[in-house]
Amino acid sequence: MARHYHHGNSPAAWTGVIIAFIGFCVGSAFTVMAQPWGVVAGLVIVALGGVVGMAMRAAGMGQPREEAEPSS
């Protein structure tokens, strides 16, 4: 039986990735400006994206889990 995967196409995945992308942009900008505290702030934002994504997944906004198929 073929399985259908959403490949992360869920509100939790999109939110986590967008927050992480913003963190990468912040960290990159502060790297160019040679401000280490800003790079650390960007890394914190990236980690926050992962935490928010996992929290949203736990709240039911992630990809639905597939049930194990019974063996015939």
All heavy atoms as TSV, in Angstrom:
chain	resi	resn	atom	element	x	y	z
A	1	MET	N	N	0.851	-1.164	0.000
A	1	MET	CA	C	0.000	0.000	0.000
A	1	MET	C	C	0.905	1.238	0.000
A	1	MET	O	O	1.835	1.340	0.777
A	1	MET	CB	C	-0.908	-0.032	1.221
A	1	MET	CG	C	-1.738	1.189	1.433
A	1	MET	SD	S	-3.289	1.332	0.551
A	1	MET	CE	C	-4.273	0.016	1.152
A	2	ALA	N	N	0.599	2.182	-0.856
A	2	ALA	CA	C	1.389	3.407	-0.938
A	2	ALA	C	C	1.043	4.322	0.229
A	2	ALA	O	O	-0.109	4.421	0.649
A	2	ALA	CB	C	1.102	4.115	-2.251
A	3	ARG	N	N	2.052	4.975	0.740
A	3	ARG	CA	C	1.833	5.919	1.837
A	3	ARG	C	C	1.945	7.339	1.303
A	3	ARG	O	O	2.737	7.621	0.425
A	3	ARG	CB	C	2.883	5.719	2.929
A	3	ARG	CG	C	2.702	4.408	3.630
A	3	ARG	CD	C	3.657	4.314	4.763
A	3	ARG	NE	N	3.469	3.039	5.434
A	3	ARG	CZ	C	4.040	2.731	6.557
A	3	ARG	NH1	N	4.850	3.576	7.146
A	3	ARG	NH2	N	3.825	1.569	7.116
A	4	HIS	N	N	1.155	8.204	1.875
A	4	HIS	CA	C	1.186	9.605	1.461
A	4	HIS	C	C	1.883	10.420	2.544
A	4	HIS	O	O	1.445	10.448	3.684
A	4	HIS	CB	C	-0.242	10.122	1.253
A	4	HIS	CG	C	-0.287	11.551	0.839
A	4	HIS	ND1	N	0.112	11.963	-0.413
A	4	HIS	CD2	C	-0.656	12.660	1.499
A	4	HIS	CE1	C	-0.015	13.274	-0.494
A	4	HIS	NE2	N	-0.494	13.726	0.667
A	5	TYR	N	N	2.972	11.061	2.177
A	5	TYR	CA	C	3.715	11.891	3.117
A	5	TYR	C	C	3.483	13.356	2.771
A	5	TYR	O	O	3.454	13.737	1.606
A	5	TYR	CB	C	5.203	11.570	3.068
A	5	TYR	CG	C	5.524	10.194	3.572
A	5	TYR	CD1	C	5.825	9.158	2.698
A	5	TYR	CD2	C	5.530	9.928	4.927
A	5	TYR	CE1	C	6.111	7.890	3.169
A	5	TYR	CE2	C	5.814	8.671	5.410
A	5	TYR	CZ	C	6.103	7.653	4.528
A	5	TYR	OH	O	6.376	6.408	4.993
A	6	HIS	N	N	3.346	14.157	3.799
A	6	HIS	CA	C	3.119	15.591	3.600
A	6	HIS	C	C	4.427	16.362	3.504
A	6	HIS	O	O	4.426	17.527	3.151
A	6	HIS	CB	C	2.268	16.159	4.747
A	6	HIS	CG	C	0.923	15.534	4.834
A	6	HIS	ND1	N	-0.104	15.868	3.989
A	6	HIS	CD2	C	0.433	14.581	5.652
A	6	HIS	CE1	C	-1.166	15.161	4.285
A	6	HIS	NE2	N	-0.870	14.363	5.291
A	7	HIS	N	N	5.524	15.755	3.822
A	7	HIS	CA	C	6.848	16.377	3.769
A	7	HIS	C	C	6.888	17.698	4.522
A	7	HIS	O	O	7.412	18.700	4.037
A	7	HIS	CB	C	7.306	16.561	2.323
A	7	HIS	CG	C	7.462	15.277	1.589
A	7	HIS	ND1	N	8.503	14.425	1.840
A	7	HIS	CD2	C	6.709	14.684	0.649
A	7	HIS	CE1	C	8.384	13.359	1.060
A	7	HIS	NE2	N	7.303	13.491	0.334
A	8	GLY	N	N	6.304	17.740	5.694
A	8	GLY	CA	C	6.370	18.922	6.540
A	8	GLY	C	C	5.413	20.022	6.153
A	8	GLY	O	O	5.567	21.157	6.591
A	9	ASN	N	N	4.442	19.732	5.320
A	9	ASN	CA	C	3.496	20.753	4.900
A	9	ASN	C	C	2.394	20.887	5.945
A	9	ASN	O	O	1.285	20.414	5.778
A	9	ASN	CB	C	2.898	20.381	3.538
A	9	ASN	CG	C	2.145	21.519	2.916
A	9	ASN	OD1	O	2.218	22.650	3.383
A	9	ASN	ND2	N	1.406	21.242	1.868
A	10	SER	N	N	2.737	21.558	7.055
A	10	SER	CA	C	1.797	21.763	8.145
A	10	SER	C	C	2.062	23.131	8.763
A	10	SER	O	O	3.138	23.702	8.593
A	10	SER	CB	C	1.958	20.674	9.205
A	10	SER	OG	O	3.193	20.810	9.858
A	11	PRO	N	N	1.087	23.677	9.483
A	11	PRO	CA	C	1.314	24.972	10.130
A	11	PRO	C	C	2.501	24.951	11.097
A	11	PRO	O	O	3.256	25.926	11.182
A	11	PRO	CB	C	0.008	25.238	10.877
A	11	PRO	CG	C	-1.021	24.455	10.143
A	11	PRO	CD	C	-0.311	23.234	9.644
A	12	ALA	N	N	2.694	23.843	11.796
A	12	ALA	CA	C	3.814	23.757	12.738
A	12	ALA	C	C	5.151	23.825	12.010
A	12	ALA	O	O	6.066	24.541	12.428
A	12	ALA	CB	C	3.719	22.460	13.545
A	13	ALA	N	N	5.259	23.100	10.912
A	13	ALA	CA	C	6.509	23.097	10.153
A	13	ALA	C	C	6.785	24.466	9.543
A	13	ALA	O	O	7.910	24.980	9.614
A	13	ALA	CB	C	6.458	22.024	9.066
A	14	TRP	N	N	5.768	25.053	8.935
A	14	TRP	CA	C	5.966	26.365	8.310
A	14	TRP	C	C	6.347	27.423	9.340
A	14	TRP	O	O	7.246	28.237	9.100
A	14	TRP	CB	C	4.693	26.795	7.573
A	14	TRP	CG	C	4.595	26.190	6.215
A	14	TRP	CD1	C	3.832	25.126	5.854
A	14	TRP	CD2	C	5.296	26.594	5.041
A	14	TRP	NE1	N	4.007	24.848	4.523
A	14	TRP	CE2	C	4.899	25.734	4.006
A	14	TRP	CE3	C	6.213	27.592	4.773
A	14	TRP	CZ2	C	5.401	25.848	2.701
A	14	TRP	CZ3	C	6.703	27.705	3.474
A	14	TRP	CH2	C	6.303	26.846	2.461
A	15	THR	N	N	5.690	27.423	10.475
A	15	THR	CA	C	5.998	28.417	11.509
A	15	THR	C	C	7.419	28.241	12.029
A	15	THR	O	O	8.166	29.218	12.153
A	15	THR	CB	C	4.989	28.312	12.663
A	15	THR	OG1	O	3.675	28.464	12.137
A	15	THR	CG2	C	5.248	29.372	13.713
A	16	GLY	N	N	7.802	27.000	12.320
A	16	GLY	CA	C	9.156	26.740	12.805
A	16	GLY	C	C	10.228	27.153	11.808
A	16	GLY	O	O	11.234	27.759	12.164
A	17	VAL	N	N	10.004	26.859	10.539
A	17	VAL	CA	C	10.981	27.196	9.502
A	17	VAL	C	C	11.066	28.704	9.304
A	17	VAL	O	O	12.160	29.255	9.133
A	17	VAL	CB	C	10.637	26.475	8.179
A	17	VAL	CG1	C	11.440	27.027	7.024
A	17	VAL	CG2	C	10.883	24.988	8.327
A	18	ILE	N	N	9.932	29.383	9.326
A	18	ILE	CA	C	9.960	30.841	9.140
A	18	ILE	C	C	10.692	31.518	10.294
A	18	ILE	O	O	11.510	32.424	10.080
A	18	ILE	CB	C	8.527	31.390	8.976
A	18	ILE	CG1	C	7.977	30.954	7.618
A	18	ILE	CG2	C	8.494	32.906	9.116
A	18	ILE	CD1	C	6.504	31.229	7.418
A	19	ILE	N	N	10.440	31.077	11.521
A	19	ILE	CA	C	11.143	31.659	12.671
A	19	ILE	C	C	12.642	31.366	12.571
A	19	ILE	O	O	13.481	32.251	12.807
A	19	ILE	CB	C	10.551	31.145	13.994
A	19	ILE	CG1	C	9.130	31.676	14.177
A	19	ILE	CG2	C	11.421	31.565	15.181
A	19	ILE	CD1	C	8.379	31.069	15.342
A	20	ALA	N	N	13.004	30.139	12.193
A	20	ALA	CA	C	14.420	29.793	12.045
A	20	ALA	C	C	15.064	30.617	10.931
A	20	ALA	O	O	16.207	31.073	11.067
A	20	ALA	CB	C	14.576	28.307	11.761
A	21	PHE	N	N	14.354	30.840	9.836
A	21	PHE	CA	C	14.880	31.653	8.735
A	21	PHE	C	C	15.158	33.081	9.196
A	21	PHE	O	O	16.189	33.667	8.854
A	21	PHE	CB	C	13.894	31.649	7.560
A	21	PHE	CG	C	14.353	32.491	6.408
A	21	PHE	CD1	C	15.383	32.080	5.595
A	21	PHE	CD2	C	13.735	33.702	6.144
A	21	PHE	CE1	C	15.807	32.867	4.532
A	21	PHE	CE2	C	14.140	34.496	5.096
A	21	PHE	CZ	C	15.185	34.078	4.274
A	22	ILE	N	N	14.239	33.630	9.980
A	22	ILE	CA	C	14.447	34.980	10.525
A	22	ILE	C	C	15.688	34.985	11.414
A	22	ILE	O	O	16.493	35.921	11.373
A	22	ILE	CB	C	13.195	35.455	11.284
A	22	ILE	CG1	C	12.051	35.701	10.299
A	22	ILE	CG2	C	13.476	36.712	12.106
A	22	ILE	CD1	C	10.693	35.917	10.941
A	23	GLY	N	N	15.870	33.937	12.213
A	23	GLY	CA	C	17.057	33.839	13.058
A	23	GLY	C	C	18.340	33.793	12.237
A	23	GLY	O	O	19.340	34.433	12.590
A	24	PHE	N	N	18.332	33.035	11.142
A	24	PHE	CA	C	19.505	32.990	10.270
A	24	PHE	C	C	19.784	34.364	9.666
A	24	PHE	O	O	20.943	34.779	9.547
A	24	PHE	CB	C	19.326	31.962	9.153
A	24	PHE	CG	C	19.639	30.560	9.574
A	24	PHE	CD1	C	18.643	29.609	9.610
A	24	PHE	CD2	C	20.924	30.183	9.940
A	24	PHE	CE1	C	18.907	28.310	10.000
A	24	PHE	CE2	C	21.202	28.888	10.326
A	24	PHE	CZ	C	20.195	27.947	10.364
A	25	CYS	N	N	18.739	35.074	9.275
A	25	CYS	CA	C	18.921	36.413	8.707
A	25	CYS	C	C	19.508	37.368	9.742
A	25	CYS	O	O	20.429	38.147	9.431
A	25	CYS	CB	C	17.594	36.956	8.187
A	25	CYS	SG	S	16.986	36.108	6.727
A	26	VAL	N	N	18.999	37.313	10.968
A	26	VAL	CA	C	19.512	38.164	12.043
A	26	VAL	C	C	20.978	37.825	12.313
A	26	VAL	O	O	21.846	38.713	12.373
A	26	VAL	CB	C	18.670	38.001	13.330
A	26	VAL	CG1	C	19.346	38.631	14.531
A	26	VAL	CG2	C	17.289	38.597	13.121
A	27	GLY	N	N	21.279	36.541	12.461
A	27	GLY	CA	C	22.654	36.128	12.721
A	27	GLY	C	C	23.596	36.504	11.600
A	27	GLY	O	O	24.731	36.939	11.839
A	28	SER	N	N	23.140	36.376	10.361
A	28	SER	CA	C	23.982	36.729	9.215
A	28	SER	C	C	24.260	38.224	9.169
A	28	SER	O	O	25.389	38.654	8.891
A	28	SER	CB	C	23.305	36.296	7.914
A	28	SER	OG	O	23.144	34.906	7.887
A	29	ALA	N	N	23.234	39.026	9.422
A	29	ALA	CA	C	23.417	40.478	9.402
A	29	ALA	C	C	24.414	40.911	10.471
A	29	ALA	O	O	25.302	41.739	10.213
A	29	ALA	CB	C	22.072	41.173	9.615
A	30	PHE	N	N	24.310	40.333	11.659
A	30	PHE	CA	C	25.229	40.714	12.728
A	30	PHE	C	C	26.625	40.135	12.513
A	30	PHE	O	O	27.598	40.678	13.029
A	30	PHE	CB	C	24.665	40.325	14.091
A	30	PHE	CG	C	23.624	41.297	14.584
A	30	PHE	CD1	C	22.281	40.981	14.513
A	30	PHE	CD2	C	23.996	42.527	15.091
A	30	PHE	CE1	C	21.325	41.874	14.960
A	30	PHE	CE2	C	23.055	43.431	15.539
A	30	PHE	CZ	C	21.701	43.109	15.468
A	31	THR	N	N	26.733	39.049	11.752
A	31	THR	CA	C	28.059	38.542	11.400
A	31	THR	C	C	28.772	39.542	10.506
A	31	THR	O	O	29.960	39.834	10.698
A	31	THR	CB	C	27.939	37.186	10.670
A	31	THR	OG1	O	27.339	36.239	11.556
A	31	THR	CG2	C	29.292	36.670	10.224
A	32	VAL	N	N	28.051	40.087	9.537
A	32	VAL	CA	C	28.629	41.082	8.630
A	32	VAL	C	C	29.011	42.344	9.408
A	32	VAL	O	O	30.040	42.974	9.123
A	32	VAL	CB	C	27.636	41.405	7.494
A	32	VAL	CG1	C	28.108	42.581	6.668
A	32	VAL	CG2	C	27.425	40.183	6.618
A	33	MET	N	N	28.220	42.699	10.413
A	33	MET	CA	C	28.512	43.886	11.221
A	33	MET	C	C	29.530	43.606	12.324
A	33	MET	O	O	29.865	44.516	13.076
A	33	MET	CB	C	27.215	44.427	11.840
A	33	MET	CG	C	26.259	44.992	10.824
A	33	MET	SD	S	24.825	45.780	11.571
A	33	MET	CE	C	23.829	44.369	11.999
A	34	ALA	N	N	30.000	42.367	12.420
A	34	ALA	CA	C	30.994	41.950	13.412
A	34	ALA	C	C	30.518	42.232	14.843
A	34	ALA	O	O	31.261	42.767	15.676
A	34	ALA	CB	C	32.347	42.612	13.144
A	35	GLN	N	N	29.294	41.853	15.132
A	35	GLN	CA	C	28.721	42.023	16.460
A	35	GLN	C	C	28.375	40.645	17.020
A	35	GLN	O	O	27.324	40.077	16.699
A	35	GLN	CB	C	27.449	42.889	16.395
A	35	GLN	CG	C	27.687	44.291	15.915
A	35	GLN	CD	C	28.508	45.090	16.904
A	35	GLN	OE1	O	28.392	44.915	18.102
A	35	GLN	NE2	N	29.341	45.967	16.385
A	36	PRO	N	N	29.247	40.072	17.844
A	36	PRO	CA	C	29.015	38.704	18.337
A	36	PRO	C	C	27.711	38.536	19.113
A	36	PRO	O	O	27.076	37.481	19.021
A	36	PRO	CB	C	30.209	38.443	19.251
A	36	PRO	CG	C	31.227	39.461	18.902
A	36	PRO	CD	C	30.501	40.622	18.321
A	37	TRP	N	N	27.276	39.533	19.858
A	37	TRP	CA	C	26.041	39.397	20.617
A	37	TRP	C	C	24.844	39.233	19.684
A	37	TRP	O	O	23.900	38.527	20.013
A	37	TRP	CB	C	25.843	40.595	21.554
A	37	TRP	CG	C	25.745	41.905	20.828
A	37	TRP	CD1	C	26.767	42.752	20.510
A	37	TRP	CD2	C	24.558	42.507	20.301
A	37	TRP	NE1	N	26.294	43.836	19.810
A	37	TRP	CE2	C	24.939	43.718	19.677
A	37	TRP	CE3	C	23.224	42.149	20.292
A	37	TRP	CZ2	C	24.029	44.560	19.045
A	37	TRP	CZ3	C	22.321	42.997	19.669
A	37	TRP	CH2	C	22.725	44.191	19.064
A	38	GLY	N	N	24.882	39.860	18.524
A	38	GLY	CA	C	23.799	39.721	17.559
A	38	GLY	C	C	23.777	38.342	16.921
A	38	GLY	O	O	22.716	37.803	16.620
A	39	VAL	N	N	24.977	37.766	16.713
A	39	VAL	CA	C	25.061	36.406	16.173
A	39	VAL	C	C	24.446	35.425	17.172
A	39	VAL	O	O	23.686	34.526	16.793
A	39	VAL	CB	C	26.526	36.035	15.854
A	39	VAL	CG1	C	26.624	34.594	15.391
A	39	VAL	CG2	C	27.102	36.972	14.803
A	40	VAL	N	N	24.755	35.621	18.439
A	40	VAL	CA	C	24.187	34.757	19.480
A	40	VAL	C	C	22.666	34.936	19.533
A	40	VAL	O	O	21.925	33.955	19.669
A	40	VAL	CB	C	24.839	35.046	20.848
A	40	VAL	CG1	C	24.131	34.303	21.959
A	40	VAL	CG2	C	26.319	34.689	20.806
A	41	ALA	N	N	22.200	36.164	19.393
A	41	ALA	CA	C	20.757	36.412	19.378
A	41	ALA	C	C	20.105	35.687	18.203
A	41	ALA	O	O	19.013	35.111	18.340
A	41	ALA	CB	C	20.474	37.908	19.304
A	42	GLY	N	N	20.765	35.685	17.053
A	42	GLY	CA	C	20.250	34.959	15.895
A	42	GLY	C	C	20.169	33.469	16.160
A	42	GLY	O	O	19.197	32.807	15.778
A	43	LEU	N	N	21.177	32.918	16.829
A	43	LEU	CA	C	21.161	31.493	17.163
A	43	LEU	C	C	20.039	31.167	18.142
A	43	LEU	O	O	19.412	30.105	18.047
A	43	LEU	CB	C	22.507	31.072	17.745
A	43	LEU	CG	C	23.685	31.077	16.763
A	43	LEU	CD1	C	24.988	30.818	17.509
A	43	LEU	CD2	C	23.474	30.067	15.668
A	44	VAL	N	N	19.776	32.070	19.063
A	44	VAL	CA	C	18.677	31.868	20.012
A	44	VAL	C	C	17.345	31.859	19.268
A	44	VAL	O	O	16.468	31.033	19.546
A	44	VAL	CB	C	18.695	32.958	21.115
A	44	VAL	CG1	C	17.422	32.933	21.942
A	44	VAL	CG2	C	19.922	32.784	21.996
A	45	ILE	N	N	17.199	32.735	18.286
A	45	ILE	CA	C	15.965	32.780	17.497
A	45	ILE	C	C	15.803	31.493	16.694
A	45	ILE	O	O	14.699	30.949	16.582
A	45	ILE	CB	C	15.940	34.022	16.586
A	45	ILE	CG1	C	15.897	35.297	17.432
A	45	ILE	CG2	C	14.745	33.976	15.632
A	45	ILE	CD1	C	16.092	36.578	16.643
A	46	VAL	N	N	16.907	30.972	16.134
A	46	VAL	CA	C	16.846	29.710	15.398
A	46	VAL	C	C	16.364	28.588	16.323
A	46	VAL	O	O	15.491	27.788	15.959
A	46	VAL	CB	C	18.217	29.362	14.781
A	46	VAL	CG1	C	18.233	27.939	14.257
A	46	VAL	CG2	C	18.561	30.330	13.666
A	47	ALA	N	N	16.929	28.518	17.521
A	47	ALA	CA	C	16.510	27.492	18.481
A	47	ALA	C	C	15.044	27.692	18.877
A	47	ALA	O	O	14.302	26.710	19.047
A	47	ALA	CB	C	17.403	27.535	19.718
A	48	LEU	N	N	14.617	28.925	19.010
A	48	LEU	CA	C	13.226	29.224	19.330
A	48	LEU	C	C	12.292	28.696	18.244
A	48	LEU	O	O	11.206	28.205	18.540
A	48	LEU	CB	C	13.037	30.729	19.519
A	48	LEU	CG	C	11.639	31.200	19.885
A	48	LEU	CD1	C	11.274	30.690	21.270
A	48	LEU	CD2	C	11.567	32.704	19.830
A	49	GLY	N	N	12.725	28.771	16.995
A	49	GLY	CA	C	11.921	28.227	15.895
A	49	GLY	C	C	11.681	26.739	16.059
A	49	GLY	O	O	10.574	26.238	15.827
A	50	GLY	N	N	12.713	26.007	16.476
A	50	GLY	CA	C	12.550	24.577	16.715
A	50	GLY	C	C	11.612	24.292	17.867
A	50	GLY	O	O	10.778	23.382	17.794
A	51	VAL	N	N	11.733	25.065	18.926
A	51	VAL	CA	C	10.869	24.871	20.094
A	51	VAL	C	C	9.409	25.176	19.745
A	51	VAL	O	O	8.500	24.418	20.100
A	51	VAL	CB	C	11.349	25.752	21.270
A	51	VAL	CG1	C	10.343	25.748	22.412
A	51	VAL	CG2	C	12.711	25.293	21.746
A	52	VAL	N	N	9.182	26.264	19.020
A	52	VAL	CA	C	7.819	26.625	18.627
A	52	VAL	C	C	7.226	25.556	17.710
A	52	VAL	O	O	6.067	25.169	17.861
A	52	VAL	CB	C	7.790	28.015	17.950
A	52	VAL	CG1	C	6.463	28.285	17.280
A	52	VAL	CG2	C	8.109	29.108	18.951
A	53	GLY	N	N	8.024	25.062	16.758
A	53	GLY	CA	C	7.545	24.013	15.868
A	53	GLY	C	C	7.160	22.752	16.613
A	53	GLY	O	O	6.112	22.148	16.348
A	54	MET	N	N	7.992	22.348	17.576
A	54	MET	CA	C	7.667	21.143	18.356
A	54	MET	C	C	6.443	21.358	19.242
A	54	MET	O	O	5.624	20.451	19.416
A	54	MET	CB	C	8.873	20.715	19.195
A	54	MET	CG	C	9.969	20.083	18.372
A	54	MET	SD	S	11.276	19.343	19.346
A	54	MET	CE	C	12.053	20.771	20.058
A	55	ALA	N	N	6.321	22.564	19.806
A	55	ALA	CA	C	5.159	22.855	20.648
A	55	ALA	C	C	3.871	22.850	19.829
A	55	ALA	O	O	2.847	22.311	20.271
A	55	ALA	CB	C	5.333	24.205	21.346
A	56	MET	N	N	3.927	23.399	18.627
A	56	MET	CA	C	2.741	23.396	17.770
A	56	MET	C	C	2.401	21.975	17.320
A	56	MET	O	O	1.223	21.625	17.211
A	56	MET	CB	C	2.959	24.308	16.563
A	56	MET	CG	C	2.942	25.778	16.903
A	56	MET	SD	S	3.201	26.833	15.466
A	56	MET	CE	C	1.669	26.585	14.578
A	57	ARG	N	N	3.424	21.169	17.072
A	57	ARG	CA	C	3.178	19.776	16.698
A	57	ARG	C	C	2.506	19.029	17.850
A	57	ARG	O	O	1.568	18.257	17.642
A	57	ARG	CB	C	4.495	19.106	16.333
A	57	ARG	CG	C	4.349	17.667	15.956
A	57	ARG	CD	C	5.691	17.089	15.586
A	57	ARG	NE	N	5.593	15.648	15.469
A	57	ARG	CZ	C	6.603	14.830	15.589
A	57	ARG	NH1	N	7.815	15.298	15.803
A	57	ARG	NH2	N	6.435	13.541	15.473
A	58	ALA	N	N	2.980	19.290	19.065
A	58	ALA	CA	C	2.380	18.652	20.239
A	58	ALA	C	C	0.935	19.116	20.443
A	58	ALA	O	O	0.116	18.377	20.984
A	58	ALA	CB	C	3.211	18.948	21.487
A	59	ALA	N	N	0.629	20.330	19.997
A	59	ALA	CA	C	-0.726	20.858	20.128
A	59	ALA	C	C	-1.648	20.371	19.012
A	59	ALA	O	O	-2.807	20.764	18.952
A	59	ALA	CB	C	-0.687	22.385	20.135
A	60	GLY	N	N	-1.120	19.529	18.118
A	60	GLY	CA	C	-1.946	18.951	17.070
A	60	GLY	C	C	-1.929	19.678	15.746
A	60	GLY	O	O	-2.744	19.395	14.877
A	61	MET	N	N	-1.005	20.614	15.559
A	61	MET	CA	C	-0.953	21.352	14.305
A	61	MET	C	C	0.124	20.835	13.357
A	61	MET	O	O	0.432	21.465	12.357
A	61	MET	CB	C	-0.712	22.832	14.585
A	61	MET	CG	C	-1.880	23.501	15.251
A	61	MET	SD	S	-1.574	25.236	15.464
A	61	MET	CE	C	-1.632	25.344	17.238
A	62	GLY	N	N	0.691	19.689	13.673
A	62	GLY	CA	C	1.733	19.109	12.834
A	62	GLY	C	C	1.173	18.096	11.864
A	62	GLY	O	O	-0.042	17.948	11.696
A	63	GLN	N	N	2.077	17.386	11.214
A	63	GLN	CA	C	1.685	16.347	10.272
A	63	GLN	C	C	1.004	15.219	11.029
A	63	GLN	O	O	1.492	14.785	12.069
A	63	GLN	CB	C	2.924	15.826	9.558
A	63	GLN	CG	C	2.634	14.747	8.553
A	63	GLN	CD	C	3.875	14.347	7.789
A	63	GLN	OE1	O	4.805	15.120	7.690
A	63	GLN	NE2	N	3.878	13.154	7.258
A	64	PRO	N	N	-0.122	14.724	10.519
A	64	PRO	CA	C	-0.798	13.632	11.216
A	64	PRO	C	C	0.053	12.369	11.215
A	64	PRO	O	O	0.685	12.041	10.215
A	64	PRO	CB	C	-2.085	13.420	10.428
A	64	PRO	CG	C	-1.853	14.066	9.116
A	64	PRO	CD	C	-0.813	15.119	9.305
A	65	ARG	N	N	0.061	11.672	12.332
A	65	ARG	CA	C	0.811	10.426	12.431
A	65	ARG	C	C	0.023	9.327	11.747
A	65	ARG	O	O	-1.191	9.254	11.875
A	65	ARG	CB	C	1.051	10.058	13.887
A	65	ARG	CG	C	1.948	11.035	14.594
A	65	ARG	CD	C	2.258	10.492	15.977
A	65	ARG	NE	N	3.021	11.450	16.720
A	65	ARG	CZ	C	4.350	11.393	16.828
A	65	ARG	NH1	N	5.016	10.442	16.254
A	65	ARG	NH2	N	4.986	12.294	17.535
A	66	GLU	N	N	0.746	8.475	11.039
A	66	GLU	CA	C	0.086	7.363	10.355
A	66	GLU	C	C	0.027	6.173	11.289
A	66	GLU	O	O	0.986	5.873	11.999
A	66	GLU	CB	C	0.832	7.017	9.082
A	66	GLU	CG	C	0.738	8.121	8.064
A	66	GLU	CD	C	1.036	7.629	6.667
A	66	GLU	OE1	O	0.952	6.409	6.434
A	66	GLU	OE2	O	1.346	8.458	5.832
A	67	GLU	N	N	-1.092	5.518	11.276
A	67	GLU	CA	C	-1.270	4.309	12.081
A	67	GLU	C	C	-0.485	3.177	11.435
A	67	GLU	O	O	-0.346	3.115	10.217
A	67	GLU	CB	C	-2.753	3.942	12.118
A	67	GLU	CG	C	-3.635	5.035	12.663
A	67	GLU	CD	C	-3.724	5.009	14.162
A	67	GLU	OE1	O	-3.546	3.932	14.737
A	67	GLU	OE2	O	-3.959	6.071	14.744
A	68	ALA	N	N	0.007	2.282	12.234
A	68	ALA	CA	C	0.707	1.104	11.707
A	68	ALA	C	C	-0.307	0.212	11.001
A	68	ALA	O	O	-1.402	-0.019	11.492
A	68	ALA	CB	C	1.387	0.351	12.829
A	69	GLU	N	N	0.077	-0.251	9.806
A	69	GLU	CA	C	-0.831	-1.106	9.045
A	69	GLU	C	C	-0.829	-2.507	9.642
A	69	GLU	O	O	0.229	-3.044	9.980
A	69	GLU	CB	C	-0.383	-1.165	7.599
A	69	GLU	CG	C	-0.532	0.169	6.883
A	69	GLU	CD	C	-0.119	0.062	5.422
A	69	GLU	OE1	O	-0.155	-1.054	4.874
A	69	GLU	OE2	O	0.224	1.086	4.850
A	70	PRO	N	N	-1.995	-3.117	9.775
A	70	PRO	CA	C	-2.032	-4.489	10.300
A	70	PRO	C	C	-1.419	-5.446	9.285
A	70	PRO	O	O	-1.596	-5.307	8.087
A	70	PRO	CB	C	-3.515	-4.758	10.489
A	70	PRO	CG	C	-4.221	-3.760	9.640
A	70	PRO	CD	C	-3.302	-2.582	9.490
A	71	SER	N	N	-0.669	-6.403	9.783
A	71	SER	CA	C	-0.064	-7.383	8.878
A	71	SER	C	C	-1.088	-8.430	8.486
A	71	SER	O	O	-1.898	-8.875	9.287
A	71	SER	CB	C	1.144	-8.041	9.555
A	71	SER	OG	O	0.735	-8.615	10.767
A	72	SER	N	N	-1.060	-8.780	7.232
A	72	SER	CA	C	-2.055	-9.733	6.709
A	72	SER	C	C	-1.591	-11.148	6.818
A	72	SER	O	O	-0.529	-11.522	6.626
A	72	SER	CB	C	-2.349	-9.449	5.245
A	72	SER	OG	O	-2.780	-8.139	5.120
